[in-house]
């Protein structure tokens, strides 16, 4: 029975990876660069998009987004309010987006009007890790309010990520969070992962992050 379970799991991941590969090439063929945003509920993924869009607008770069959530359209409404095309992708029961959901979301986007696509994953620090979507980079967003042990509790999120964002740095002293410990843990699991510290209420750190994302 155990062997069958493992085989099914491998088949699921293989099928997802094949679709993710197709998504990547479809986006690339349309001149779209896609970035997967991962992190817990409330870490700041939507706020990050809200901060990045005006910066891209000033550079003449057109953004789009896929808002992933188990249910509801709260994040989707916030993203649409920035003026960019977006699709709301509800997973129902699943705690992550997968390449199949993203494939359908891409079909509902005006790709010819988008240069950069942000795929905001479901707020979860575990499930999204194993499911590639077709993005070229994975941006992992954590916040000081999650505690300075959050990285050590979710190492795979960082091993499989490209860029780390430590958000809500303005609240660190109030919640007793040691940011240095978070940085050390990130580099323990991914020594080459660049880290950006942000305060999305003021926009601190976002300009530098955007340069790294688009690099």
Kinemage of the C-alpha trace (Angstrom):
@kinemage 1
@onewidth
@group {chain A} dominant
@subgroup {mainchain}
@vectorlist {calphas} color= white
{ca unk a 1} P 0.000 0.000 0.000
{ca unk a 2} L 2.828 2.365 0.886
{ca unk a 3} L 4.480 1.723 -2.496
{ca unk a 4} L 1.229 2.572 -4.318
{ca unk a 5} L 0.870 5.843 -2.386
{ca unk a 6} L 4.416 6.860 -3.302
{ca unk a 7} L 3.817 6.025 -6.974
{ca unk a 8} L 0.635 8.095 -7.095
{ca unk a 9} L 2.405 11.023 -5.437
{ca unk a 10} L 5.224 10.826 -7.999
{ca unk a 11} L 2.699 10.757 -10.854
{ca unk a 12} L 0.949 13.848 -9.449
{ca unk a 13} L 4.218 15.795 -9.167
{ca unk a 14} L 5.404 14.662 -12.618
{ca unk a 15} L 2.130 15.756 -14.230
{ca unk a 16} L 2.256 19.091 -12.415
{ca unk a 17} L 5.869 19.725 -13.405
{ca unk a 18} L 5.069 18.984 -17.056
{ca unk a 19} L 2.218 21.513 -16.971
{ca unk a 20} L 4.404 24.058 -15.151
{ca unk a 21} L 6.984 23.704 -17.932
{ca unk a 22} L 4.258 24.376 -20.508
{ca unk a 23} L 3.028 27.407 -18.533
{ca unk a 24} L 6.555 28.804 -18.398
{ca unk a 25} L 6.993 28.538 -22.158
{ca unk a 26} L 3.539 29.911 -22.937
{ca unk a 27} L 4.293 32.959 -20.804
{ca unk a 28} L 7.776 33.340 -22.259
{ca unk a 29} L 6.428 33.087 -25.818
{ca unk a 30} L 4.099 35.972 -24.959
{ca unk a 31} L 6.937 38.042 -23.499
{ca unk a 32} L 5.703 37.652 -19.917
{ca unk a 33} L 8.006 37.129 -16.912
{ca unk a 34} L 6.219 35.382 -14.038
{ca unk a 35} L 7.035 35.408 -10.335
{ca unk a 36} L 5.510 33.145 -7.673
{ca unk a 37} L 4.852 34.858 -4.315
{ca unk a 38} L 4.760 32.484 -1.349
{ca unk a 39} L 4.151 33.063 2.343
{ca unk a 40} L 1.716 32.732 5.208
{ca unk a 41} L -1.611 34.541 5.491
{ca unk a 42} L -0.884 38.125 6.504
{ca unk a 43} L 2.821 38.041 5.632
{ca unk a 44} L 2.363 40.813 3.078
{ca unk a 45} L 2.099 39.181 -0.364
{ca unk a 46} L -0.795 41.354 -1.549
{ca unk a 47} L 0.710 44.481 0.021
{ca unk a 48} L 3.921 43.716 -1.842
{ca unk a 49} L 2.063 43.726 -5.168
{ca unk a 50} L 0.367 46.998 -4.163
{ca unk a 51} L 3.810 48.515 -3.519
{ca unk a 52} L 5.487 47.119 -6.629
{ca unk a 53} L 2.876 48.104 -9.245
{ca unk a 54} L 3.460 51.906 -8.981
{ca unk a 55} L 7.219 51.354 -9.291
{ca unk a 56} L 6.716 49.278 -12.440
{ca unk a 57} L 4.259 51.847 -13.818
{ca unk a 58} L 6.919 54.544 -13.514
{ca unk a 59} L 9.270 52.334 -15.538
{ca unk a 60} L 6.649 51.661 -18.206
{ca unk a 61} L 6.412 47.993 -17.207
{ca unk a 62} L 2.905 46.522 -17.333
{ca unk a 63} L 1.978 44.121 -14.539
{ca unk a 64} L -0.729 41.500 -14.125
{ca unk a 65} L -1.599 39.101 -11.324
{ca unk a 66} L -3.217 35.840 -10.334
{ca unk a 67} L -4.677 35.985 -6.821
{ca unk a 68} L -4.651 32.539 -5.234
{ca unk a 69} L -6.881 31.865 -2.247
{ca unk a 70} L -8.803 28.934 -0.840
{ca unk a 71} L -11.942 31.055 -0.898
{ca unk a 72} L -13.100 34.639 -1.357
{ca unk a 73} L -11.882 37.608 -3.375
{ca unk a 74} L -10.447 40.008 -0.788
{ca unk a 75} L -6.897 39.949 -2.176
{ca unk a 76} L -8.210 39.998 -5.746
{ca unk a 77} L -10.151 43.219 -5.075
{ca unk a 78} L -7.074 44.885 -3.588
{ca unk a 79} L -4.966 43.908 -6.594
{ca unk a 80} L -7.573 45.069 -9.134
{ca unk a 81} L -7.680 48.416 -7.303
{ca unk a 82} L -4.071 49.000 -8.416
{ca unk a 83} L -5.345 49.120 -11.993
{ca unk a 84} L -3.741 45.940 -13.315
{ca unk a 85} L -5.479 42.967 -14.990
{ca unk a 86} L -5.960 40.095 -12.563
{ca unk a 87} L -7.667 36.728 -12.167
{ca unk a 88} L -9.096 35.356 -8.923
{ca unk a 89} L -8.084 31.702 -8.502
{ca unk a 90} L -9.946 29.906 -5.709
{ca unk a 91} L -8.708 26.409 -4.901
{ca unk a 92} L -11.764 25.318 -2.880
{ca unk a 93} L -10.136 22.935 -0.416
{ca unk a 94} L -6.543 22.863 -1.620
{ca unk a 95} L -3.917 24.774 0.368
{ca unk a 96} L -1.841 25.665 -2.715
{ca unk a 97} L -2.059 26.657 -6.346
{ca unk a 98} L -0.965 24.100 -8.903
{ca unk a 99} L 0.107 24.354 -12.534
{ca unk a 100} L -3.346 23.308 -13.790
{ca unk a 101} L -5.106 26.161 -11.949
{ca unk a 102} L -2.492 28.615 -13.221
{ca unk a 103} L -2.870 27.281 -16.769
{ca unk a 104} L -6.580 28.187 -16.734
{ca unk a 105} L -5.937 31.548 -15.064
{ca unk a 106} L -3.415 32.443 -17.773
{ca unk a 107} L -6.109 31.835 -20.397
{ca unk a 108} L -8.228 34.567 -18.786
{ca unk a 109} L -5.447 37.168 -18.817
{ca unk a 110} L -4.650 39.625 -21.638
{ca unk a 111} L -1.068 38.406 -22.027
{ca unk a 112} L -0.313 40.931 -24.776
{ca unk a 113} L -0.885 43.705 -22.210
{ca unk a 114} L 1.350 42.190 -19.504
{ca unk a 115} L 5.142 42.268 -19.100
{ca unk a 116} L 5.339 40.939 -15.540
{ca unk a 117} L 2.923 38.486 -13.910
{ca unk a 118} L 2.713 38.030 -10.149
{ca unk a 119} L 1.220 34.728 -9.024
{ca unk a 120} L 0.150 35.174 -5.419
{ca unk a 121} L -0.008 31.698 -3.938
{ca unk a 122} L -2.398 30.551 -1.214
{ca unk a 123} L -1.334 31.719 2.257
{ca unk a 124} L 0.512 28.638 3.492
{ca unk a 125} L 4.118 27.846 4.432
{ca unk a 126} L 4.055 24.135 3.546
{ca unk a 127} L 1.842 22.983 0.648
{ca unk a 128} L 2.911 25.391 -2.142
{ca unk a 129} L 6.549 24.310 -1.941
{ca unk a 130} L 6.127 21.096 -3.946
{ca unk a 131} L 4.056 22.551 -6.779
{ca unk a 132} L 5.886 24.446 -9.528
{ca unk a 133} L 3.621 26.843 -11.431
{ca unk a 134} L 5.740 28.000 -14.351
{ca unk a 135} L 7.286 31.071 -12.722
{ca unk a 136} L 10.937 31.964 -13.239
{ca unk a 137} L 11.524 32.986 -9.611
{ca unk a 138} L 9.954 32.245 -6.233
{ca unk a 139} L 9.719 35.115 -3.776
{ca unk a 140} L 9.169 33.934 -0.186
{ca unk a 141} L 7.571 36.576 2.058
{ca unk a 142} L 7.705 36.259 5.841
{ca unk a 143} L 6.953 38.823 8.522
{ca unk a 144} L 8.452 39.594 11.919
{ca unk a 145} L 5.027 39.030 13.492
{ca unk a 146} L 5.316 35.320 12.647
{ca unk a 147} L 8.225 34.986 15.087
{ca unk a 148} L 11.938 34.723 14.439
{ca unk a 149} L 11.750 30.902 14.376
{ca unk a 150} L 9.450 30.839 11.326
{ca unk a 151} L 12.294 30.063 8.897
{ca unk a 152} L 13.583 27.168 10.976
{ca unk a 153} L 10.065 25.702 11.073
{ca unk a 154} L 9.674 25.815 7.276
{ca unk a 155} L 13.079 25.086 5.727
{ca unk a 156} L 11.771 23.690 2.415
{ca unk a 157} L 10.112 26.988 1.556
{ca unk a 158} L 13.562 28.576 1.555
{ca unk a 159} L 15.499 25.708 -0.008
{ca unk a 160} L 13.183 25.937 -3.025
{ca unk a 161} L 12.917 29.743 -3.075
{ca unk a 162} L 14.832 32.379 -5.053
{ca unk a 163} L 14.399 35.607 -3.085
{ca unk a 164} L 13.506 36.142 0.595
{ca unk a 165} L 11.555 39.100 1.946
{ca unk a 166} L 11.390 39.856 5.662
{ca unk a 167} L 8.428 42.179 6.030
{ca unk a 168} L 7.074 44.328 8.881
{ca unk a 169} L 10.569 45.194 10.078
{ca unk a 170} L 9.019 48.195 11.869
{ca unk a 171} L 7.217 45.799 14.236
{ca unk a 172} L 10.206 43.601 15.129
{ca unk a 173} L 11.018 45.322 18.421
{ca unk a 174} L 7.372 45.284 19.510
{ca unk a 175} L 6.927 41.536 18.961
{ca unk a 176} L 10.379 40.573 20.256
{ca unk a 177} L 11.629 39.351 16.890
{ca unk a 178} L 15.342 38.961 16.187
{ca unk a 179} L 15.702 39.739 12.470
{ca unk a 180} L 19.355 38.634 12.456
{ca unk a 181} L 18.279 35.159 13.560
{ca unk a 182} L 15.821 35.018 10.614
{ca unk a 183} L 18.574 36.037 8.188
{ca unk a 184} L 20.972 33.444 9.627
{ca unk a 185} L 18.345 30.704 9.331
{ca unk a 186} L 17.572 31.636 5.721
{ca unk a 187} L 21.235 31.365 4.785
{ca unk a 188} L 21.545 28.112 6.714
{ca unk a 189} L 19.028 26.540 4.316
{ca unk a 190} L 19.857 28.581 1.211
{ca unk a 191} L 23.304 30.256 1.414
{ca unk a 192} L 22.905 32.199 -1.849
{ca unk a 193} L 19.366 33.498 -1.260
{ca unk a 194} L 19.264 37.315 -1.349
{ca unk a 195} L 17.288 38.844 1.548
{ca unk a 196} L 15.320 42.084 1.445
{ca unk a 197} L 13.870 43.758 4.527
{ca unk a 198} L 10.695 45.746 3.969
{ca unk a 199} L 8.129 47.947 5.636
{ca unk a 200} L 5.232 47.900 3.193
{ca unk a 201} L 3.418 50.690 5.026
{ca unk a 202} L 6.148 53.122 3.989
{ca unk a 203} L 7.541 51.284 0.943
{ca unk a 204} L 10.949 50.864 2.593
{ca unk a 205} L 13.098 48.276 0.809
{ca unk a 206} L 10.758 47.752 -2.159
{ca unk a 207} L 12.772 49.605 -4.829
{ca unk a 208} L 15.797 47.381 -4.164
{ca unk a 209} L 13.613 44.263 -4.167
{ca unk a 210} L 12.087 45.145 -7.547
{ca unk a 211} L 15.576 45.476 -9.056
{ca unk a 212} L 16.427 41.967 -7.833
{ca unk a 213} L 13.135 40.471 -9.038
{ca unk a 214} L 13.621 41.910 -12.546
{ca unk a 215} L 17.345 41.180 -12.706
